[in-house]
Amino acid sequence: MWISREASPQFYRPIKFRVIKKLDWTTYDGWVWIEGYQLNDKGDAVARRALFVLIEGLRKL
């Protein structure tokens, strides 16, 4: 996934992210917690993270 400011204001620098799963945590309508790996430019995982993002702001790579 390509995660940028469209998904959350915290991503002023977009990141590449490999989603492992959607977490079943209660959130606001249209928002979701996802878990996965932040990727570097080569596509290698560099950090495991849980992110709170707007579903409509997520983009597939």
Helices and strands as residue ranges (DSSP letters): E 2-3, E 15-23, E 31-39, E 45-54, G 55-57
